Amino acid sequence: MSSSTVAPSSGARFYALRLKPGQDVALELRKFVDDNGLKAVSIVTVVGSLTKASLRFANTGVWVEREGHFEIVSLVGTVDAKGDHLHIALSDRHGVTTGAHFGPGSSVYTTAEIVLAELADLDFTREPCALSGYEELIVKPRG
């Protein structure tokens, strides 16, 4: 984005939910967005713990499953009507922290307390990007 480009802005509506032991965070986020017809969502905050996480480390293209007891230090991302882009930071019992892309295949240990913001005046979609080689976020005013 050049310095002369103005990014679209939006008011937000906030949602708070709690996931319980055994629930899959990514799948429950997808279900919540679908069930509520949300089009442009940002994850505001997530705290909780996992016993299993599906991770893709930077520039590998390979998903791995980690099992143990992990604190969710951070979970950030954007979610649209058809896709998402999620990153997580997990800390183990020694405080060793791992960060990666996050996807379906997790299991909540004790809780996952989640606050989401729906950007009511925007639509998020994803389109292939020639520069990155991935489907990247497209932000448009809701019309």
Steps between C-alpha positions, in 0.01 A plus 500: 500500500646835402490796738229663285264199521224528757400170656126448544381532858206353682308493821514171683263269680664282763421140590629306800489124530655223704601163364503198728733201538535292185369760256703586188577874501533550122189294422294677767612841369393395149165375632438823693577716194280284276210477747497879544554592132810706578703637206802677653630381837812581696608304804540750783631266771512135600621351827477140605676169462533211256603135515535473123578753227533483121786727392674599177838657558629784282583414141457122542160426346477204740241471778610330823305403809640585844367334813558597864375771733529846345392847602361713218724805523346660193265412217455760229355509153229591257197293405268549204193321370709229331848498652734615769861581583589410857829516693552364851766523770500211749707467815590167663551426872855639482395825336642397164284674242427385147329706231349379173202501267205339678232277352237237577614215720526659845352388828419745782644388833317713760355798314539735205361847570456681169407856405426568133430825317276504195592795279144580399580739213751273324514176304806276514579259217817323389652497154820356356791744524771493231752646746458251787365198316224461760137602525519835680249724674294742291317772698205678341232731631178303549264588220 
